[in-house]
Amino acid sequence: MKTLAVLVATILAAWQGIIWLSDIPPFLLPSPLAVAQALWLNRVEILRHAGFTLTEVVLGFAIGAAIGAALAVSMGFSARLSGVLRPILTFSQTIPVFALAPILTLWLGFGIAPKIAVTVLIVFFPVASAFLDGLSRTPQAALDLAHVMGAPRGRIMWHLRVPAALPQLATGLRLAAVYAPIGAVIGEWVGGARGLGALMIHANGRMKTDLVFAALLMLSLMTVIFARLVSLGLHRIWRRYGV
């Protein structure tokens, strides 16, 4: 924590020094003091937009994680289904989500739905990929013993493979928690009047770069806090169930 504080202080000092020693206009690079002032003066507006973005992040994360986990379990049950879906999942990741955002906005409108959809697209793959990898790494000796004892496939999945894959699932969820705000903001950039992404676009159009940086700072703080809460929640759940 102390090292992080020193690093942040050094970056801010260097940033302010560049502003003082150069002729960079404020609309290109505002000073840290100007950003702090914009954050304070516009705190009500920024918090209001942050609330909309957080709603999109939470809903998109929950839906995307549920879809990703369910897809991984389904593919773990069926080797044939896994063989069909794996190439499709891999191919889907070659398409930039930013390119899909305008299409989703066209289909779903300018409300909250396309923002949640973009977030779901970003979240579900790391969850599905990590969980499926964990399901495939169940110790073979344990699987052989379960088969010898006549355990049905469903019981093997839920009582052996899924518990063994929970650490990988947690890794995927932690990664997805960091990516989720990116999806929400991409959706807001493409279309919408609410959320931190929309605030950035509107502020940038009015040459209020200090407000853009203030909104970006709020987004960064929200991402760090959300990812930390997800990590703490997972730790508490795993500890409760002895994982």
N, C-alpha and C positions, 0 to 999 in steps of 0.2 A: 504493500500500500504506500509506504514511504517513497519507494522508487518510482511508482506511478505518479505521485504528487510532484516529485522533482522533475520528472519528464514533462508533465503538463505545464508546470511553471516555466521550464526552459523553452518549450514551444511558444507559449504566450509571450515571453520576453523577447524571443527572436522575432516573432510576428510584429510586436509593437515596435521593435527596433527598426525593422524594415520600413514600416510606415513613416517613422520619424526621419530616417535617412534617405528616403526616396521621394519621388514625386508621383507615386501611384495615386490616381484619383480615387476618392472614396467609393464611387460606384463600381470600380473594378475590385478593390480590396479594402473593405472597411477595417478599422482598427479593432482590437479586442474590446477596447473601452466603448466604441460605438456599438458593437454587437451586444455588449452587456446592457447598454442603455436601451437599445431597441427591444431586448428581451424583457426588460422591466416595464417600459412604457406600453408595450403591447402584450403584457402578460395575460390579460383576460382573453384577448382574441386568440393568442397562441394556445392557451390551455383549452379553449373551446374546440379549436381545430384538432388538438392532440387527443381530445376525448373521442372525436369521430374516428380518427386513425386507429386508436387503441381498440375501439369496438370492432373495426374491420380486421385488425390483427388477431384478436382473441377468437372471433368466429371463424376466420379463415384457418387459423392454426388448429382449432378443435376439429373442424370438418376435414381438413387435409390430413391430419394425423389419424383420424378414424378411418378414412378411405385408404390411406397408405398401409395401416396395420391390417385392415381387413383384406386388402389385396395380397399382402405378403402371406397371410395365413392361407388364403385360397390357393395361392401358387405353391405353398408348402404342402398342401393336401394333394395336389394334382401335378405330377411331373409333365403331363401333356399340356395342361393349362400354362404351366411355367414356361414351357418351350415356346408356346405361342405368344405369350405376353412379354417375355424378356426382350425380344428384339423391338417390339413396339415401344416399350418403356425407354429403351436406349435411344431409339430414333426420336422420341418425343423431347428428349433433352438436347437435341441438336437445334431445336427451334427456339430462338430467343423469346422469353416470356413477354418482353417489351413489344415484340412484333404481334403477339396475340392480343394484347390489351385493347387496341382499337377495334378488333373484331368482336371481342367480348362486350365492349361498350356499345357497339352497334346492335348486337343481339339482345343485351340485357338492359340497355338504357344507361342513364347518367346517375342512377341512384347508387345504393350501397352494394348491390348485387355484383357488378363487374369487379369491384375492388376485392370483394371476398373471393370471387372466382380466381382472380390472378393470384391471390395469396394461397389459395388451395393448390393451385398448380405448382407453386414454388415449394410448398411444404410437403406435399404427399410423396415426392420422389425420394428425398433423403430418408424419410421414415420407412417407406416401403423397402428401399434398397438395404438399409441397415438391418431391419428386422428380418428380411428374407435371408440375408447373409448369416444372421445369428441362427435362424431355423436350420440352415444347411450345415451348421457346425456342431450340431448335437453329437456328443461322444458316441461313436459307433458301438462301443461295448454296452452302453446303456440301452441303445436301440435294440441290439441283439438280445439282451436279457428280457426286454419287454416283449419282444416277439416270441421268445421261447415260452414265456409265461402266459401267452395267449391274449395279451392286451389288445383291444380293438384300436383301429387307427385313430379314432376320435380321442380316446383316452390317452394314447401316446402323444398326440399333438398337444392337448391341453394340460396334461400333467407332467410331461417330460420335455418336449421340444420348446414349447412357449416359455416355461420358466427358465430354460437354459439360454434362451435368446433375449431375455429381458435386458441384460447389460447393453447389447447392441441396439435394442430398441431405444434405450435411454440416450445413447449416443446420437442416434438419428433425431430424436426429439429435441435434444439440446441444439443440434445444428439447425434444425428447422425453426427453432425459436429465434435464432439470429437472422434467418432469411425472411421470416414472415413479414416484418415491417417493410422490407424492400418491396414485396409484392403489393402491399397496400398502397405505398407511395407511387409505385408505377401506375397503378390504376387511377390514382388521383391526378397524376400528371396528364394522363391521356384525356380524361373527362371528369368533371365534377367541380363543385363549388365549395366543398367542405373537406377538411382534412389538412394535414401539414403539407402534403404534396401540392394541393390546390393553392394553399397559402404561399408556397414558394413560387409557383408560377405567376400568381397575381402580383406578388411583391417584385419579382424580377421584371415584369412588364412595366412597373412604375419606377424602375431603376432604384428600388429600395433594397440594395444589396445587403445592408446591415440586417434587415428583417429576414432576408433569405437565410443568412448565416444563423440568425437567432432560431428560426424554425428548424434548421438543420441540427443545431445543438440540442434542441428539445427532442428531435427524432432520435439522436444518438443516445441521449439519456434514457429515453423510453425503451429503446432496444436493449440497452445494458440491463435495465431494471427488469424488463420482461423476461429476458434470457436467464437472469439470476433467479427470479421467482420460479420459473419452470425447473431449473436445476435443483433448487431447494425442495420444491414439491416432489420431484422424482426421488430425491435422496430420502425424504421422509417416508414416502410410500414403500420404497425398496427396503428401508430399514424396518418398517413395521411388519413386512411380510418375509423378512429374513433373506432378501435377495442380495 
